[in-house]
Amino acid sequence: MAKRPVSVTVLGCLILAAGAVGLVYHLQEFNLQHPFEKDALWVLALRVLAILGGVFMLRGRNWARWLTLAWIAFHVFLSFFHSWREVAAHAVLLAVFAYFLLRQPASGYFRAVQARAGNL
């Protein structure tokens, strides 16, 4: 059995927490009668993607690691419509996540879980 690297555990929990906190926070903006007002539905969908990415990354699913990186990269893109400070902050987060999720310990873990799942 492949042991999950601490970096995957920490980043998985962080993205899961960010998604959950953001979901709770943005739920107050959601209005069932006007679901597309203020883009609340899209924001909630992005938060759900973060939760899924965190949960399945902790379970060793390789696609979840790529979903998480895409989620953060999308935030870098969205930051360009705000301030350069946000762009820098999200870019640093993307670099940190990419560094830890694409290194050998994490790659080996995801490969091992995938191989084990294929043998079941």
Phi, psi and omega in degrees: 000131180283132179275132180289129177295148179302322181299320179293320178297312182295312182292323176298315178294321179297314182290325176296315179295318179299319178294316182293314179296316178296322179297313179297316181297314185277349177299329179294338180275345186280133180233117182300330181284335178223071188294338182262002178289136180061018179056024184299322181297318180292322178296316179296320178297320177296323178293322177295321176299321178296317179298313178299317179300316180294314181297311184283338173291320177295334178273000174087019180277121183298321181300330181290327178294320179289324175299317180297316178295320177294322179299315180288321177299322177297323178292327174298314178301312180298329181296335179297341178270002180243251183238161177293332177296318178293320177301313181297316181297314181291325178295320177295317177300317178299316180297317179295312179299315180298317180302310184282328183276343181255358178286166184304315181302316180289315180300317178298320179297311181295323177295316182295318179294320179295318180295318180296319179295326179289335180274349182285000000 
